[in-house]
Structures are given as structure tokens and as C-alpha cells.
């Protein structure tokens, strides 16, 4: 199993932008065959080191993760995130 975790820091942290972005991310559920699990969380502490949104996804194999990366639904998400994110960091690991 491959776990792909991404933390996003948004340019604008308004409730409207956070809510729209969470919806864009959650919209992938059930639309990408290789995506076995998705969880989207919003930061509640809002400290200086906090990121705004966490995305946790799981895949059976690295090939499935790569297929997800180029899937048209995920490409739409990338376009949205490129517009709203200030920065992001990711970790991918096998369990």
C-alpha cells in the first residue's frame, strides 16, 4: 500500500476559499479508479507553522499513484491548487 500525504498552505485562508478547496479535493472520491482511500482535513490550530489543508490518499501500488497523478480529474485539482496554494509539501511511503 502506498500512502500519499500532501499539506497545502493557501494564499488566502478565508472560509470560502478553504471550503471550496476542500470540496475540490473531496470531489476526487469515486472518480479515480486507482484511488483507494481519501481523507481531507482542515487545520484547527492556525499556528505559524500550520498548513491549512491535509490530503491523505492511498493506492495499491506506485504505478497506481502514478496513474492518479495524470488522471484528468486529478489534473483539474492540480489546476485549482496552482491558483490557490502558496506552498505544499508531500510525503509518499509504503506500508
Secondary structure, DSSP 8 states (H G I E B T S, - for coil): -EEEEEEEEES---HHHHHHHHHHHHTTTTTSTT--EEEEEE-SS--TT--SEEEEEEESSHHHHHHHHH-HHHHHHHHHHHHHEEEEEEEEEE-
